[in-house]
Structures are given as structure tokens and as C-alpha cells.
Amino acid sequence: MDKSPLQNKTILITGGAGSFGQKFVEIALKKHNPKSIRVFDISEIETVKMRRRFNNDERLRFFIGDVRDRTRLHRAMHGVDIVVHTAALKHIDICEYNPIEAVKTNVEGAVNIIDAAIDNKVEKVIALSTDKAVYPANLYGATKMVAEKLFVQGNTYAGTQKTRFSCTRYGNVLASSGSVIPLFREQAKKGELTVTDKRMTRFWITLEGGVDFVISCIEKMHGGEIFIPKIPSMKIMDLAQSIAPKAKIKEIGIRCGEKLDEALITKEESRHTKELDTMFIIEPEFTFWTEESHSSGKSLPEDFEYTSTNNKEWLTPEELKKLLDNLN
């Protein structure tokens, strides 16, 4: 096995007590032999639960902190090699009702991450983004789009220093906290599922698949890329059928800021995107800080878009049910 990009590294993960953070820590400790992992999260109770879950592993340190707090971030990053930034306000309706708070966490928090990483000479920073950042139709998506721009251009602020910033961007995570799958499972007990629009399609990825993808991107990144995995799409009605095939479906109408379909690559981005076997890499348009491009990738056709409707790979209800059974 080749050397892991996490081996013997000190890693800070923001939002580390969340679904992704816990799975990242689990996989990193089991497979990648880090020197230490600093879990940075604002939730005291979730941090306590996580510490108990990992039985006080001596490689773990837990920092209570908010990405809005520049001073706390600066202290937490001292001596860190790699930052994985997952902390965000991510629920569409919560962000719409609390727009200033969403901006403070998702945008100003990103600025704080960039500044603290440069000041502490962190080697690599990778931020998790979302398909909601593409053609954003709600405030959450807009804040994540801005955060992407900040992390890509953050490389200019690092200058000749070794610190490099990149992003990953992917779709819905199967059975993550707050997602539609736990909601459908709860509704299935009463025999009726609520669907906003029966025509809806989405990209899907497992939590473990997301973690493995992020780790592979840490290894590949030069700085300024947005990495996008090739993942399957699924129709919302197939999802409902796989979870509760006998339940009634109640269509309640599309919510504010919700899309029928999602996109991961725009036509404009495709002009500077490379395709590899398992992923796409959107290279920065201003590449003066990048000494080498991803030359093994191939260029995309004119006007290419990667959306949940034109995807070549689709999950059937049977395949999704098998995936969900494996997660239980």
C-alpha cells in the first residue's frame, strides 16, 4: 500500500463532531496512521459523545470552538499539517430564516480558516462544498459558492508560502443527519411519505465514500482545484420506494430555494475541467500558483454539464436498499 497522505500528520477537522467528521476520524485512525487529529466543534454534547465513542484514543484531541472565532482557530491550528473544513450551517430553511448567521459561519468562517492556516503555515487545507453551490437557488448554496471562491483564491494570499487550498464538491450523503432518508424512515412508521415534487432527482454518495474521496483529494491537490467525484443519481420516487414500498406518497409542493435537479459542473466550469476515471477536477482559471496541472486527465466536450438528470450512472431502488442495509 502506498503511503497515506495522512500518515504521521497532525490534522484539524472543523465541524469534527458531525456525521462526516466522525466517519473521517474512524477511517483515518483505522487505515491512515495520523500522528494526531484535532476535532474542532461548537457542540459540547456531541464532542462528549464522540470522545466516549472513540474511548479517549490518545491520538485525538477535542477543541470546543466556533469558526467565527479567529483567535480560537489560530490557536487550534498551531502545529497542524492538514485542515479538513466541514463546519457549516447547512439546512436550507434554517439559513433562509437566519441569513446573517449563515453568512457569518459559512463565509466569514471560511475567511478565518484561510487566515489562520496561512499564519500557522499549514501545508494543505481542503474544504467540503456541495452541489447546492452550483447555480445557487438559496442562501445556503450562495454562501457555499462564495466559500469555494474564497478557498480557490486563498492560494493567492498564501503566495510563495507552502500553504495550499482546495475544495471538494459532491451531492447528498446517504442517511446523514438531517437528510431525507431518516425523515422517510420515520414517516414510514405511519404509512405515508411526503415528497415535495415527484420529478426530483439527486446525486448520492455514502458517508464512507465521501471520506475516502476527500482523503484521495488531499493527496492529489496542488492548490485551487475543486474535486468532484463521479457518483450516481437517483429519482426521489425510487428512493421512496426503496425505503417504504407500501407507503402512500403525498406530494406537498417544492420548498423555497429547492431545485428539481442538481448540478455539479456548469458549462462555464467545464472549459477548465479535467476528467479522470473516478472524478472530475475543476482547475483554477488563474493558475499562476500551480506549477503542474493534472495532465493525466482529459478535457471535456464543449458545453458539458454534470447534472443529476444527464448522469450516466443511476441507482435503482434495489441497489439503494442494499446500500442502506449495509449502513444499518
C-alpha positions as a printed Julia matrix, in Angstrom:
328×3 Matrix{Float64}:
   0.0    0.0     0.0
   1.31   3.47   -0.88
   1.97   5.9     1.93
  -1.19   7.69    3.05
  -1.3   11.5     2.76
  -2.42  11.48    6.42
   0.38   9.28    7.73
   2.21  10.85   10.66
   0.39  14.16   10.05
  -1.36  16.4    12.55
  -4.87  17.05   11.24
  -7.53  19.55   12.3
 -11.11  18.87   11.25
 -13.69  21.62   11.77
 -17.24  20.51   12.45
 -15.48  17.35   13.53
 -18.25  16.01   15.76
 -20.71  15.9    12.84
 -21.56  12.92   10.63
 -18.66  13.42    8.23
 -16.18  14.28   10.98
 -16.9   11.15   12.98
 -16.6    8.92    9.92
 -13.4   10.72    8.87
 -11.85  10.13   12.3
 -12.94   6.49   12.3
 -11.4    5.79    8.88
  -8.28   7.89    9.46
  -7.44   6.16   12.75
  -8.14   2.72   11.33
  -6.41   2.99    7.95
  -4.15   6.05    7.69
  -1.99   6.24   10.83
  -2.11  10.01   11.55
   0.09  11.45   14.26
  -2.91  13.19   15.81
  -6.37  14.52   14.93
  -7.81  17.67   16.47
 -11.61  17.64   16.47
 -12.87  21.25   16.39
 -16.6   21.65   17.02
 -19.0   24.09   18.67
 -21.24  21.4    20.21
 -20.19  20.34   23.7
 -22.62  17.41   23.93
 -21.68  15.96   20.53
 -18.0   16.34   21.41
 -18.52  14.43   24.68
 -20.39  11.65   22.83
 -17.61  11.42   20.26
 -14.87  11.24   22.88
 -16.7    8.36   24.58
 -17.25   6.62   21.26
 -13.54   6.61   20.49
 -12.65   5.58   24.04
 -10.33   8.53   24.63
  -7.93   7.46   21.86
  -4.63   9.16   22.69
  -4.29  10.42   19.1
  -7.46  12.52   19.44
  -7.75  15.98   20.93
 -11.04  17.83   21.26
 -11.35  21.6    20.84
 -14.61  23.39   21.63
 -14.66  26.31   19.22
 -16.52  28.24   16.54
 -15.13  29.0    13.08
 -16.37  32.57   13.64
 -13.72  32.89   16.39
 -10.48  33.79   14.6
  -8.39  33.69   17.79
  -9.57  30.2    18.74
  -8.94  28.91   15.22
  -5.45  30.4    15.22
  -4.62  28.58   18.47
  -6.18  25.3    17.31
  -4.13  25.3    14.07
  -0.75  25.75   15.74
   1.48  22.88   14.56
  -1.18  21.47   12.18
  -0.21  19.94    8.8
  -3.66  19.42    7.23
  -7.04  21.1     7.78
 -10.31  19.49    6.68
 -13.02  22.16    6.84
 -16.55  20.77    7.2
 -18.14  23.22    9.67
 -21.18  24.98    8.2
 -24.8   25.9     8.66
 -26.26  23.57    6.04
 -30.05  23.37    6.37
 -31.71  25.42    3.65
 -34.69  26.62    5.69
 -32.54  27.5     8.73
 -30.18  29.55    6.54
 -33.1   31.34    4.86
 -34.58  32.32    8.23
 -31.18  33.23    9.74
 -29.31  34.73    6.76
 -26.79  36.82    8.69
 -25.84  33.85   10.86
 -25.39  31.72    7.71
 -23.03  34.33    6.24
 -21.08  34.63    9.49
 -20.47  30.88    9.69
 -20.2   29.84    6.05
 -18.47  32.9     4.56
 -16.73  34.76    7.37
 -15.8   31.4     8.89
 -14.1   30.46    5.61
 -12.07  33.68    5.73
 -10.99  32.86    9.27
  -9.9   29.37    8.22
  -7.82  30.81    5.38
  -6.13  33.44    7.54
  -5.38  31.05   10.41
  -3.98  28.42    8.03
  -1.64  30.9     6.34
  -0.49  32.36    9.65
   0.26  28.88   11.01
   1.92  27.66    7.79
  -0.48  24.72    7.4
   0.51  22.6     4.38
  -2.9   21.69    2.96
  -6.45  22.89    3.55
  -9.39  21.15    1.9
 -12.95  22.45    2.28
 -16.13  20.45    1.75
 -18.66  22.06   -0.59
 -21.95  20.92   -2.07
 -23.91  20.69   -5.31
 -26.09  23.46   -3.83
 -23.19  25.86   -4.62
 -23.76  25.34   -8.37
 -26.38  27.7    -9.84
 -27.39  28.51   -6.23
 -31.12  28.88   -5.67
 -30.98  29.54   -1.92
 -28.8   31.34    0.6
 -27.06  28.16    1.76
 -25.94  27.44   -1.8
 -24.88  31.05   -2.29
 -22.73  31.03    0.86
 -21.05  27.81   -0.21
 -20.4   29.23   -3.68
 -18.69  32.23   -2.08
 -16.74  29.92    0.24
 -15.48  27.96   -2.78
 -14.27  31.17   -4.43
 -12.52  32.18   -1.21
 -10.69  28.88   -0.87
  -9.62  28.8    -4.51
  -8.33  32.36   -4.41
  -6.94  31.86   -0.92
  -3.89  30.46   -2.68
  -3.05  33.97   -3.87
  -2.89  35.19   -0.28
  -0.51  32.34    0.61
   1.79  33.47   -2.22
   5.11  31.6    -2.2
   4.35  30.07    1.19
   3.67  26.32    1.22
   0.01  26.6     2.32
  -2.4   25.38   -0.39
  -6.21  25.42   -0.51
  -8.64  23.24   -2.48
 -12.29  22.14   -2.33
 -14.35  19.01   -2.8
 -17.9   19.26   -4.12
 -20.43  16.44   -4.08
 -24.12  15.65   -3.57
 -26.37  14.29   -0.86
 -24.85  11.91    1.69
 -26.85   8.75    2.3
 -28.55   8.7     5.72
 -26.56  11.64    7.11
 -28.12  13.62    9.97
 -30.92  15.88    8.76
 -31.21  14.19    5.35
 -34.37  12.91    3.69
 -33.67   9.22    4.4
 -34.06   9.45    8.21
 -37.19  11.54    7.57
 -38.67   8.93    5.22
 -37.87   6.14    7.69
 -39.71   7.98   10.45
 -42.68   8.76    8.19
 -42.81   5.14    7.0
 -43.94   4.1    10.5
 -47.19   5.99    9.82
 -47.56   4.67    6.27
 -47.24   7.97    4.39
 -44.19   9.74    2.9
 -44.16  13.42    1.97
 -42.45  14.28   -1.33
 -42.07  17.87   -2.47
 -42.07  17.01   -6.19
 -42.22  13.54   -7.75
 -39.94  14.61  -10.65
 -36.99  15.37   -8.39
 -33.53  13.81   -8.91
 -30.43  13.98   -6.72
 -26.79  12.88   -6.62
 -25.95  10.37   -3.85
 -22.76   9.3    -2.07
 -22.16   7.21    1.05
 -20.5    8.75    4.09
 -17.55   6.4     3.77
 -17.31   7.16    0.05
 -17.2   10.88    0.85
 -14.39  10.42    3.38
 -12.32   8.24    1.04
 -12.8   10.81   -1.72
 -11.65  13.71    0.46
  -8.54  11.81    1.55
  -7.66  10.98   -2.07
  -8.05  14.68   -2.97
  -5.68  15.71   -0.17
  -3.08  13.54   -1.87
  -3.77  14.91   -5.4
  -4.21  18.63   -4.69
  -1.74  21.23   -5.96
  -3.91  24.18   -4.83
  -7.0   25.83   -6.28
  -8.81  22.74   -7.56
 -12.43  21.78   -6.98
 -12.64  17.98   -6.94
 -15.9   16.27   -7.95
 -16.49  12.52   -7.66
 -18.36  10.52  -10.28
 -21.39   9.43   -8.27
 -24.82   8.02   -9.16
 -28.13   9.84   -9.38
 -31.48   8.67   -8.13
 -35.11   9.66   -8.61
 -36.86  10.72   -5.42
 -39.7    8.3    -6.14
 -37.24   5.4    -6.44
 -35.77   6.47   -3.12
 -39.21   6.45   -1.51
 -39.98   3.04   -2.96
 -36.75   1.53   -1.67
 -37.43   2.74    1.88
 -41.19   2.14    2.15
 -42.61   0.35   -0.93
 -46.11   0.08    0.57
 -46.4    3.61    1.9
 -48.66   6.25    0.4
 -46.97   9.25   -1.26
 -48.2   12.76   -0.51
 -46.86  15.46   -2.84
 -46.6   18.71   -0.86
 -45.01  21.11   -3.38
 -41.46  22.27   -3.9
 -39.99  24.22   -0.99
 -38.49  27.69   -1.08
 -34.99  27.53   -2.55
 -35.31  23.89   -3.61
 -34.44  22.61   -7.11
 -35.92  19.79   -9.15
 -32.43  18.65  -10.15
 -28.87  19.38   -9.03
 -25.67  20.18  -10.93
 -22.05  19.52  -10.02
 -20.3   21.13  -13.01
 -21.52  24.12  -15.03
 -20.91  24.71  -18.73
 -18.61  27.58  -17.83
 -16.56  25.43  -15.42
 -16.28  22.57  -17.91
 -13.92  24.66  -20.05
 -11.2   24.32  -17.42
 -12.13  20.87  -16.06
 -10.23  17.6   -16.45
 -11.91  14.2   -16.4
 -10.26  11.23  -14.68
 -11.57   7.69  -14.23
 -13.3    8.32  -10.9
 -13.57  12.11  -10.69
 -13.58  15.5   -12.38
 -11.1   18.22  -11.4
 -12.07  21.85  -11.98
  -8.71  23.55  -12.28
  -8.34  27.21  -11.25
  -8.68  29.72  -14.06
  -5.74  31.68  -12.64
  -3.06  29.0   -12.43
  -0.01  31.16  -11.73
   0.49  29.45   -8.35
   0.22  25.93   -9.84
   3.42  24.51  -11.25
   1.77  21.44  -12.71
  -1.71  20.61  -13.9
  -3.48  17.26  -13.76
  -2.07  16.22  -17.11
  -3.41  12.67  -16.92
  -6.98  13.95  -17.19
  -8.79  14.62  -20.46
 -10.61  17.8   -21.43
 -14.41  17.85  -21.55
 -16.6   18.44  -24.62
 -17.92  21.91  -25.39
 -20.96  22.86  -23.28
 -20.59  19.83  -20.98
 -22.67  19.9   -17.8
 -22.71  17.32  -15.0
 -26.22  17.2   -13.58
 -28.36  14.69  -11.7
 -30.55  14.34  -14.81
 -27.87  13.82  -17.5
 -25.8   11.49  -15.32
 -24.72   8.19  -16.91
 -24.95   6.31  -13.62
 -28.23   5.73  -11.78
 -29.13   3.89   -8.58
 -32.08   1.51   -8.76
 -34.36   1.05   -5.73
 -32.85  -2.4    -5.21
 -29.28  -1.05   -5.24
 -30.16   1.71   -2.8
 -31.9   -0.71   -0.46
 -28.77  -2.85   -0.43
 -26.62   0.21    0.36
 -28.91   1.25    3.2
 -28.97  -2.28    4.63
 -25.16  -2.2     4.74
 -25.25   1.1     6.64
 -27.52  -0.26    9.39
